[in-house]
Amino acid sequence: MSKEDYIKAIKHPVFEIVSSAAAELNLETYVIGGYVRDFLLSRPYKKDIDFVAVGSGIELAMQVAQLIPGKPKVQIFKTYGTAMVRYLDNESRDKDIIDLEFVGARKESYSKDSRNPEVQTGTLQDDQNRRDFTINAMAISLNQKNYGALLDPFNGMDDLHNKIIKTPLDPDITFSDDPLRMMRAIRFATQLSFEIEKDSLDAIKRNAERIKIISSERIVDELHKILMTNKPSIGLKLLYDTNLLGFILPELTALSGVEQIKGQKHKDNFYHTLQVVDNISKTTDNLWLRWAALLHDIGKAPTKKFDKKVGWTFHGHEFIGSKMVKKIFRRLHMPLNEKMKYVEKIVALSSRPVILAENVTDSAVRRLVFDAGADIDDLMIHCEADITTKNKNRERQYQNNFKKVRLKIKEVEERDRVRNFQPPITGEMIMKTFNLKPCREIGVLKESIKDAILDGKISNDHDEAFAFMLKKGNELGLVKSKG
């Protein structure tokens, strides 16, 4: 590429504003990092742009804000010597907000037990030295003397061309200083379909245990980005191969391997899981459904047994796995709210449609729809992704079976209205009918009515349910109130 090509990267008006502000302050200034990388890869431009100034990044941010119409507020982070300005992009069709992030060029030194460095003022080269990867260390000048020039001290352009993730300096030092960079290397390799250079990959393996000093929130943020790629298995396999996964999600690594007894062996549930996650990623961008796919078989390791008559069994792995979800979310400081409950539900019900597919009855479908509620469609998406057989005939048979289940679900829903239904007889009605105070019999009657509707003995109708309640109440020895 020529200098003219790099100037195309900074043709947006915001770069002229930053360049003008830098000139007024007599500050050497460059756009650096992800924006430059993605431009050179012809990827959609990022909604955040990093600038480095040889001097005060905060002072530059304040000057830039003065030149932007409306003079937006400057967010200052004194601890890190950085600042951010939010810029309304009137050039974009949707008037996007671009975060302009400014930092003073610096050099860093780390202590063994923290990823937070001690920072000193430095040169542009010092700042490029501290960058995580060669492809993120490239900078384009915004200075009048060499406007649009590319500064690439580590041959990042070559690594972009060769699709290589590589650290600028000694990878052992890079990863030991800030172990989150190991996760970032894997995430970039997954997002960009790049390979991690051998020395850097080996250094991740040597330094994997250092991930323990990184906060769960930052680890999960990288996991989310890996899970939201087109093919998450690339990153998950790299996490496994470098031993990082064992420190982050040991419940997954416990699934790896194939055991054989008396000529009978089970499939490798770890690699099966990777395939399921890839499959579901083709059909949904729902992060939490992808998490459910990742965790759907975690109960198989603790429930694995060998039975002489039937071979390998994993009885109750769905129930056990759903209970493990909360422990994982709590350990990783993930949300213990409806998102977690959603993942728990999908894991708990993950095998129900599979079993149902072999004998599609109205009663079983009603119960499935009732239990899955609003998430029934997502559950079916998961089950279809769970087909990983390499036998084309068997795959076709499974898909056809699930089509039958989907048709039956639609039919039952239209007729019986059981998705998220509430039985037409409430506890208050039961108390009033039989002149009862709160007691066990009320719960027994409510459960009996619900089961009768789901089993198709009565329809989801008030009058039928009321008549059924009177009959069951009589069997329990309850007397109808005369009032």
C-alpha positions as CSV (number, residue, x, y, z in Angstrom):
1,M,0.0,0.0,0.0
2,S,1.1,3.6,-0.7
3,K,0.8,6.6,1.5
4,E,-2.2,7.6,-0.5
5,D,-3.9,4.4,0.5
6,Y,-3.3,5.1,4.2
7,I,-4.7,8.6,3.8
8,K,-8.0,6.9,2.8
9,A,-8.1,5.5,6.3
10,I,-8.2,9.0,7.8
11,K,-10.4,10.7,5.3
12,H,-13.3,11.0,7.8
13,P,-13.7,14.6,9.2
14,V,-13.0,13.5,12.7
15,F,-9.3,12.9,11.9
16,E,-9.0,16.5,10.5
17,I,-10.4,17.7,13.9
18,V,-7.9,15.6,15.9
19,S,-5.1,16.7,13.6
20,S,-6.0,20.4,14.0
21,A,-6.2,20.1,17.8
22,A,-2.8,18.3,17.9
23,A,-1.2,21.0,15.7
24,E,-2.6,23.8,18.0
25,L,-1.0,22.0,21.0
26,N,2.1,21.1,19.1
27,L,1.6,17.4,20.0
28,E,2.8,14.5,17.8
29,T,-0.4,12.4,17.3
30,Y,-1.3,9.1,15.7
31,V,-4.3,6.9,15.2
32,I,-3.3,3.5,16.4
33,G,-4.5,-0.1,17.1
34,G,-7.8,-1.7,16.1
35,Y,-9.0,1.0,13.8
36,V,-5.8,0.8,11.7
37,R,-5.9,-3.0,11.7
38,D,-9.5,-3.2,10.6
39,F,-9.1,-0.6,7.8
40,L,-6.1,-2.6,6.4
41,L,-8.2,-5.8,6.6
42,S,-11.2,-4.0,4.9
43,R,-13.4,-4.8,7.9
44,P,-16.3,-2.5,8.9
45,Y,-14.8,0.5,10.8
46,K,-15.0,0.3,14.5
47,K,-17.2,2.6,16.7
48,D,-14.2,3.4,18.8
49,I,-10.9,4.9,17.6
50,D,-7.7,5.1,19.6
51,F,-5.3,8.0,19.4
52,V,-1.9,8.3,21.0
53,A,-0.2,11.6,21.6
54,V,3.5,12.1,22.5
55,G,2.5,14.2,25.5
56,S,-0.8,14.6,27.3
57,G,-3.6,12.6,25.8
58,I,-6.0,14.3,28.3
59,E,-5.0,17.7,27.1
60,L,-5.5,16.6,23.5
61,A,-9.0,15.2,24.2
62,M,-10.0,18.5,25.8
63,Q,-8.8,20.5,22.8
64,V,-10.6,18.1,20.4
65,A,-13.9,18.5,22.3
66,Q,-13.6,22.3,21.8
67,L,-13.4,21.9,18.0
68,I,-16.4,19.5,17.8
69,P,-19.8,21.1,17.3
70,G,-21.7,21.1,20.6
71,K,-18.4,20.7,22.5
72,P,-19.1,17.3,24.0
73,K,-18.1,16.4,27.6
74,V,-14.7,14.9,28.1
75,Q,-14.5,11.8,30.3
76,I,-11.2,11.7,32.0
77,F,-9.5,8.7,33.6
78,K,-6.6,10.2,35.6
79,T,-5.4,6.9,36.9
80,Y,-4.6,5.7,33.4
81,G,-3.8,9.1,31.9
82,T,-6.6,8.6,29.3
83,A,-9.7,10.4,28.2
84,M,-12.7,9.8,25.9
85,V,-14.8,12.1,23.8
86,R,-18.1,10.9,22.3
87,Y,-18.5,12.1,18.7
88,L,-21.8,12.2,16.8
89,D,-21.0,10.9,13.3
90,N,-23.2,12.9,11.0
91,E,-21.5,11.3,8.1
92,S,-23.0,7.9,8.9
93,R,-26.5,6.9,7.7
94,D,-27.7,6.2,11.3
95,K,-25.7,9.0,12.9
96,D,-23.6,6.7,14.9
97,I,-21.8,7.6,18.1
98,I,-18.0,7.1,17.8
99,D,-15.9,6.9,21.0
100,L,-12.6,8.8,20.5
101,E,-10.1,7.5,23.1
102,F,-6.9,9.4,23.8
103,V,-3.8,8.3,25.6
104,G,-0.4,9.8,26.1
105,A,2.5,7.7,24.7
106,R,3.9,5.7,27.6
107,K,6.1,2.8,28.6
108,E,4.9,0.3,31.2
109,S,6.4,-1.9,33.9
110,Y,4.5,-4.7,35.7
111,S,4.6,-6.4,39.0
112,K,4.1,-10.1,39.2
113,D,0.7,-10.2,40.9
114,S,-1.1,-7.5,38.9
115,R,-2.0,-6.6,35.3
116,N,-2.1,-2.9,36.2
117,P,1.2,-1.4,35.1
118,E,3.3,1.4,36.5
119,V,3.2,4.0,33.7
120,Q,5.9,6.5,32.6
121,T,5.8,9.1,29.8
122,G,7.4,7.7,26.7
123,T,7.9,8.0,23.0
124,L,5.7,6.6,20.2
125,Q,8.1,3.7,20.0
126,D,7.7,3.0,23.7
127,D,3.9,3.0,23.2
128,Q,4.1,0.6,20.2
129,N,6.4,-1.7,22.2
130,R,3.7,-2.1,24.9
131,R,1.0,-3.1,22.4
132,D,-0.3,-6.7,22.6
133,F,0.2,-7.8,19.0
134,T,2.1,-6.6,15.9
135,I,-1.2,-6.1,14.0
136,N,-2.4,-3.8,16.8
137,A,0.9,-1.8,17.0
138,M,0.6,-0.1,13.6
139,A,0.0,3.7,13.7
140,I,-1.0,6.3,11.0
141,S,0.4,9.8,11.5
142,L,-2.0,12.8,11.9
143,N,0.9,15.2,11.9
144,Q,1.3,17.8,9.1
145,K,4.9,16.8,8.3
146,N,4.0,13.2,7.4
147,Y,0.2,13.1,7.4
148,G,-1.0,9.6,6.5
149,A,2.3,7.8,6.9
150,L,2.2,4.3,8.3
151,L,4.6,3.6,11.2
152,D,5.0,-0.2,11.5
153,P,8.1,-1.1,13.5
154,F,7.2,-4.8,13.9
155,N,6.1,-5.6,10.4
156,G,2.5,-5.9,11.3
157,M,1.5,-5.5,7.6
158,D,3.3,-8.7,6.8
159,D,1.6,-10.5,9.7
160,L,-1.8,-9.2,8.4
161,H,-1.0,-10.5,5.0
162,N,0.2,-13.9,6.4
163,K,-2.7,-14.0,8.9
164,I,-0.5,-14.3,11.9
165,I,-1.1,-13.3,15.6
166,K,2.3,-12.4,17.0
167,T,3.6,-10.3,20.0
168,P,5.8,-7.4,19.2
169,L,8.4,-8.3,21.9
170,D,9.2,-11.5,23.9
171,P,5.8,-13.3,24.2
172,D,6.7,-14.7,27.6
173,I,7.1,-11.1,28.9
174,T,4.0,-9.9,27.0
175,F,1.7,-12.6,28.4
176,S,3.2,-12.7,31.9
177,D,2.9,-8.9,32.2
178,D,-0.8,-8.9,31.1
179,P,-2.2,-12.4,31.0
180,L,-5.5,-11.2,29.5
181,R,-3.5,-10.8,26.2
182,M,-3.5,-14.7,26.0
183,M,-7.3,-14.6,25.8
184,R,-7.1,-11.7,23.3
185,A,-4.7,-13.6,21.1
186,I,-7.2,-16.5,20.9
187,R,-10.1,-14.2,20.4
188,F,-8.4,-12.4,17.5
189,A,-7.4,-15.7,16.0
190,T,-11.1,-16.8,16.1
191,Q,-12.6,-13.5,14.9
192,L,-10.1,-13.1,12.0
193,S,-9.4,-16.8,11.2
194,F,-5.7,-16.1,11.8
195,E,-3.1,-18.5,13.3
196,I,-1.2,-17.7,16.5
197,E,2.6,-17.8,15.7
198,K,4.3,-20.8,17.3
199,D,6.5,-18.9,19.8
200,S,3.5,-16.9,20.9
201,L,1.3,-20.0,21.2
202,D,4.0,-21.9,23.2
203,A,4.3,-18.9,25.5
204,I,0.5,-19.0,26.2
205,K,0.9,-22.7,27.2
206,R,3.8,-21.8,29.5
207,N,2.0,-18.8,31.1
208,A,-1.6,-20.2,31.2
209,E,-1.7,-20.3,35.0
210,R,-1.1,-16.6,35.1
211,I,-4.8,-16.2,33.9
212,K,-5.7,-16.6,37.6
213,I,-4.8,-12.9,38.3
214,I,-7.3,-11.7,35.7
215,S,-10.8,-10.7,36.9
216,S,-13.6,-13.0,36.0
217,E,-15.4,-10.1,34.3
218,R,-12.6,-9.5,31.8
219,I,-12.3,-13.2,31.1
220,V,-16.0,-13.6,30.5
221,D,-15.9,-10.5,28.2
222,E,-13.4,-12.3,26.0
223,L,-15.4,-15.6,26.2
224,H,-18.5,-13.7,25.0
225,K,-16.6,-12.3,22.0
226,I,-15.3,-15.8,21.1
227,L,-18.8,-17.3,21.5
228,M,-20.2,-14.6,19.2
229,T,-17.8,-15.4,16.3
230,N,-18.9,-17.4,13.2
231,K,-17.0,-20.5,14.4
232,P,-16.4,-20.4,18.1
233,S,-14.8,-23.9,18.1
234,I,-11.6,-22.3,16.8
235,G,-11.2,-20.3,20.0
236,L,-12.6,-23.0,22.3
237,K,-10.1,-25.5,20.9
238,L,-7.2,-23.1,21.3
239,L,-8.3,-22.4,24.9
240,Y,-8.2,-26.1,25.5
241,D,-4.9,-26.8,23.7
242,T,-3.2,-24.0,25.7
243,N,-4.6,-25.2,29.0
244,L,-6.4,-21.9,29.6
245,L,-9.8,-23.6,29.5
246,G,-8.9,-25.8,32.5
247,F,-8.5,-22.7,34.6
248,I,-11.7,-21.0,33.3
249,L,-14.2,-23.8,32.6
250,P,-12.9,-27.1,34.0
251,E,-16.4,-28.5,33.7
252,L,-15.8,-28.5,29.9
253,T,-12.3,-30.0,29.9
254,A,-13.7,-32.8,32.1
255,L,-15.8,-33.9,29.0
256,S,-12.7,-34.6,26.9
257,G,-11.4,-38.0,26.0
258,V,-12.9,-41.4,25.1
259,E,-13.0,-44.3,27.6
260,Q,-13.3,-47.9,26.4
261,I,-14.4,-50.9,28.5
262,K,-15.1,-54.3,27.0
263,G,-14.9,-53.0,23.5
264,Q,-17.6,-50.3,24.2
265,K,-16.7,-46.6,24.1
266,H,-18.5,-43.4,24.2
267,K,-18.1,-40.3,22.0
268,D,-15.8,-37.5,23.0
269,N,-18.3,-35.1,24.6
270,F,-15.9,-32.2,24.5
271,Y,-15.5,-32.2,20.7
272,H,-19.2,-33.0,20.4
273,T,-19.9,-29.8,22.4
274,L,-17.7,-27.7,20.1
275,Q,-19.6,-29.0,17.1
276,V,-23.0,-28.1,18.7
277,V,-21.8,-24.6,19.5
278,D,-20.6,-24.2,15.8
279,N,-24.0,-25.6,14.6
280,I,-26.1,-23.2,16.7
281,S,-23.9,-20.3,15.7
282,K,-25.1,-20.7,12.1
283,T,-28.7,-20.1,13.2
284,T,-28.7,-17.7,16.1
285,D,-26.9,-14.6,17.5
286,N,-28.5,-15.2,20.9
287,L,-25.5,-15.2,23.2
288,W,-27.2,-17.0,26.0
289,L,-28.5,-19.8,23.7
290,R,-24.9,-20.2,22.6
291,W,-23.9,-20.5,26.3
292,A,-26.6,-23.1,26.7
293,A,-25.1,-25.1,23.8
294,L,-21.6,-24.8,25.4
295,L,-22.9,-26.1,28.7
296,H,-25.6,-28.5,27.6
297,D,-23.5,-31.7,28.3
298,I,-21.5,-30.6,31.4
299,G,-23.5,-33.0,33.5
300,K,-22.1,-36.0,31.6
301,A,-18.7,-36.1,33.3
302,P,-20.2,-36.5,36.8
303,T,-22.9,-38.9,35.7
304,K,-20.8,-41.2,33.4
305,K,-21.1,-44.9,34.3
306,F,-20.5,-48.2,32.6
307,D,-23.3,-50.8,32.7
308,K,-22.5,-54.3,31.6
309,K,-25.8,-54.7,29.9
310,V,-26.3,-51.3,28.2
311,G,-22.8,-49.9,28.1
312,W,-22.0,-46.3,28.9
313,T,-24.8,-44.2,30.5
314,F,-25.2,-40.6,31.5
315,H,-28.5,-40.8,33.4
316,G,-29.8,-37.5,34.7
317,H,-27.0,-35.5,33.1
318,E,-29.4,-32.8,32.0
319,F,-30.7,-32.2,35.6
320,I,-27.2,-32.3,37.1
321,G,-25.9,-30.1,34.3
322,S,-28.6,-27.5,34.9
323,K,-27.6,-27.4,38.6
324,M,-24.0,-26.8,37.6
325,V,-24.9,-23.8,35.5
326,K,-25.5,-21.6,38.6
327,K,-22.2,-22.6,40.1
328,I,-20.4,-21.6,36.9
329,F,-22.2,-18.3,36.6
330,R,-21.5,-17.4,40.2
331,R,-17.8,-18.4,40.0
332,L,-17.3,-16.3,36.8
333,H,-19.4,-13.4,38.2
334,M,-21.9,-13.7,35.4
335,P,-25.5,-12.5,35.8
336,L,-27.5,-14.6,38.3
337,N,-30.8,-13.3,36.7
338,E,-33.2,-14.4,34.0
339,K,-30.3,-15.0,31.6
340,M,-28.9,-17.6,33.9
341,K,-32.3,-19.2,34.4
342,Y,-32.8,-19.3,30.7
343,V,-29.5,-21.2,30.3
344,E,-30.5,-23.5,33.1
345,K,-33.8,-24.2,31.5
346,I,-32.4,-25.0,28.0
347,V,-29.8,-27.4,29.6
348,A,-32.4,-29.1,31.8
349,L,-34.8,-29.7,28.8
350,S,-32.1,-30.3,26.2
351,S,-32.9,-34.0,25.8
352,R,-36.7,-33.9,26.1
353,P,-37.4,-33.2,22.4
354,V,-34.9,-35.9,21.4
355,I,-36.8,-38.5,23.4
356,L,-40.1,-37.1,22.3
357,A,-39.2,-37.3,18.7
358,E,-39.4,-41.1,18.9
359,N,-43.0,-41.1,20.1
360,V,-44.7,-37.8,19.5
361,T,-47.8,-37.8,21.7
362,D,-50.1,-34.9,22.5
363,S,-49.6,-35.3,26.2
364,A,-45.8,-35.3,26.0
365,V,-45.9,-32.2,23.7
366,R,-48.2,-30.3,26.0
367,R,-45.9,-30.9,28.9
368,L,-42.8,-29.9,26.9
369,V,-44.5,-26.7,25.7
370,F,-45.7,-25.9,29.3
371,D,-42.2,-26.5,30.8
372,A,-40.3,-24.6,28.0
373,G,-42.9,-21.8,27.8
374,A,-41.7,-18.8,25.7
375,D,-38.4,-20.6,25.1
376,I,-39.8,-23.6,23.2
377,D,-38.5,-22.3,19.8
378,D,-35.0,-21.7,21.2
379,L,-35.1,-25.2,22.7
380,M,-35.9,-26.7,19.3
381,I,-33.1,-24.7,17.7
382,H,-30.7,-26.1,20.3
383,C,-31.9,-29.7,19.7
384,E,-31.4,-29.4,16.0
385,A,-27.9,-28.1,16.5
386,D,-27.2,-31.1,18.8
387,I,-27.3,-33.4,15.7
388,T,-23.6,-34.1,15.1
389,T,-23.7,-37.5,13.6
390,K,-21.6,-38.0,10.5
391,N,-24.1,-40.6,9.2
392,K,-26.1,-38.7,6.6
393,N,-29.1,-41.1,6.7
394,R,-29.3,-40.8,10.5
395,E,-28.9,-37.1,10.3
396,R,-31.8,-36.8,7.9
397,Q,-33.9,-39.1,10.1
398,Y,-33.2,-36.9,13.2
399,Q,-34.1,-33.7,11.2
400,N,-37.3,-35.3,10.0
401,N,-38.2,-36.3,13.5
402,F,-37.7,-32.8,14.8
403,K,-39.9,-31.5,12.0
404,K,-42.7,-33.8,13.3
405,V,-42.2,-32.5,16.8
406,R,-42.4,-28.8,15.6
407,L,-45.6,-29.6,13.7
408,K,-47.1,-31.2,16.7
409,I,-46.0,-28.3,18.9
410,K,-47.8,-25.9,16.6
411,E,-50.9,-28.1,16.4
412,V,-51.1,-28.5,20.2
413,E,-50.5,-24.8,20.9
414,E,-53.2,-23.7,18.5
415,R,-55.7,-26.1,20.0
416,D,-54.8,-26.2,23.7
417,R,-53.1,-22.9,24.4
418,V,-50.6,-24.4,26.9
419,R,-47.6,-22.2,26.4
420,N,-47.1,-20.3,29.7
421,F,-50.7,-21.1,30.6
422,Q,-52.1,-20.7,34.0
423,P,-54.7,-23.3,35.1
424,P,-58.2,-21.7,35.0
425,I,-58.8,-22.6,38.6
426,T,-56.9,-20.5,41.2
427,G,-56.0,-21.3,44.8
428,E,-58.5,-18.6,45.9
429,M,-61.3,-20.4,43.9
430,I,-60.5,-23.7,45.6
431,M,-60.4,-22.1,49.1
432,K,-63.8,-20.4,48.5
433,T,-65.4,-23.5,46.9
434,F,-64.5,-25.8,49.8
435,N,-64.3,-23.1,52.6
436,L,-60.6,-23.9,53.2
437,K,-57.8,-22.0,54.8
438,P,-54.3,-22.4,53.4
439,C,-53.5,-26.1,53.4
440,R,-51.8,-29.0,51.5
441,E,-55.0,-30.0,49.7
442,I,-55.1,-26.7,47.8
443,G,-51.7,-27.5,46.2
444,V,-52.8,-31.1,45.5
445,L,-56.0,-29.9,43.7
446,K,-54.1,-27.3,41.6
447,E,-51.5,-29.8,40.6
448,S,-54.2,-32.4,39.7
449,I,-56.0,-29.8,37.5
450,K,-52.8,-28.8,35.7
451,D,-51.9,-32.5,35.1
452,A,-55.3,-33.3,33.8
453,I,-55.1,-30.4,31.3
454,L,-51.6,-31.4,30.2
455,D,-52.5,-35.1,29.9
456,G,-55.6,-34.2,27.8
457,K,-58.1,-35.5,30.3
458,I,-59.8,-32.1,30.3
459,S,-59.4,-29.1,28.1
460,N,-57.9,-25.8,29.2
461,D,-61.4,-24.4,30.0
462,H,-62.9,-23.0,33.2
463,D,-66.1,-25.1,33.3
464,E,-64.3,-28.4,32.6
465,A,-61.6,-27.6,35.2
466,F,-64.2,-26.6,37.8
467,A,-66.1,-29.8,37.3
468,F,-62.9,-31.8,37.6
469,M,-62.0,-29.9,40.8
470,L,-65.3,-30.8,42.4
471,K,-64.7,-34.5,41.5
472,K,-61.2,-34.5,42.9
473,G,-62.3,-32.5,46.0
474,N,-64.9,-35.2,46.6
475,E,-62.3,-37.9,46.4
476,L,-60.2,-36.1,48.9
477,G,-63.1,-35.8,51.3
478,L,-63.7,-32.1,50.9
479,V,-67.2,-30.7,51.2
480,K,-68.4,-28.0,48.8
481,S,-69.3,-24.8,50.6
482,K,-73.0,-23.9,50.7
483,G,-72.1,-20.3,50.3
